[in-house]
Amino acid sequence: MRSQLYLSGAVMLKVVIGTCWNCGRELESHDFGRETCCLGCGKPTRVCRNCRWYAPACSNQCKEPVAERVVEKERANFCSFFETTVEGVVTETTATDDLLAAAEDLFSKG
């Protein structure tokens, strides 16, 4: 599902398609690039632990039987079966809240 922002007055809608495996922060489609890290904790986002097929109890810790084995489940990889964990939840935030959060993320990177 494609992430889209809609501006309706002062309210923005965003499509959340996953959460960070480490800190639980909501993630949109642009947050799942090969070298993209979570803005909340700095951990990679396109990893097995963020994939809907990840299953610690299964062989290879993956429900997809033909996927190549990935040893480090918390490192970015090129698995072609990667899918996000959420189907696309639309959330509403005010533009002010988003701008404030972005500024806090920018200046908290020390």
SVG drawing of the C-alpha trace seen along z (x, -y; Angstrom):
<svg xmlns="http://www.w3.org/2000/svg" viewBox="-10 -25 36 51">
<polyline fill="none" stroke="black" stroke-width="0.4" points="0.0,0.0 1.3,-3.4 1.8,-6.0 0.0,-9.3 -0.4,-12.5 -3.6,-14.5 -3.8,-18.1 -7.3,-19.0 -7.2,-22.4 -4.8,-21.8 -5.3,-18.0 -2.9,-15.6 -3.7,-11.9 -0.9,-9.4 -1.0,-5.7 1.0,-3.7 2.1,-0.4 4.3,0.9 6.0,0.3 9.6,0.4 10.7,3.8 12.8,2.1 10.9,-0.9 7.4,-0.5 7.3,-3.8 4.8,-4.0 6.4,-3.7 5.2,-4.7 6.2,-3.3 9.2,-5.7 10.6,-4.4 11.3,-1.0 14.2,-1.8 17.2,0.6 19.4,-1.8 16.6,-3.6 16.7,-3.7 13.9,-4.4 13.8,-8.0 12.9,-7.0 15.8,-4.6 18.1,-4.6 17.7,-0.8 17.4,0.4 13.7,0.8 13.9,3.2 14.8,6.2 13.3,9.6 12.0,8.5 9.8,5.9 8.5,8.4 5.0,10.0 6.6,13.4 9.0,13.3 8.1,16.2 10.7,17.2 9.1,20.6 9.4,21.6 12.3,23.1 14.7,20.3 12.4,18.0 10.4,17.3 6.9,18.4 7.9,18.1 9.3,21.5 11.4,20.6 13.1,17.4 16.8,17.5 18.2,17.9 19.0,14.6 21.1,15.1 21.0,11.7 17.3,10.8 17.9,7.3 20.2,6.1 18.9,4.7 18.7,7.2 17.6,7.7 14.9,10.4 12.4,10.2 9.6,11.6 9.7,8.6 6.3,7.2 5.4,4.8 3.5,6.0 0.5,3.7 -2.1,3.5 -2.3,-0.3 -3.8,-2.2 -4.8,-5.8 -4.0,-8.1 -4.9,-11.8 -2.4,-14.3 -2.4,-18.0 0.2,-19.7 1.5,-21.4 2.1,-18.1 4.0,-16.7 6.2,-19.8 6.9,-19.7 7.8,-16.0 10.1,-16.5 11.9,-19.4 12.4,-17.3 13.7,-14.4 16.1,-16.7 17.5,-18.4 17.6,-15.3 20.2,-13.5 23.1,-15.0"/>
</svg>
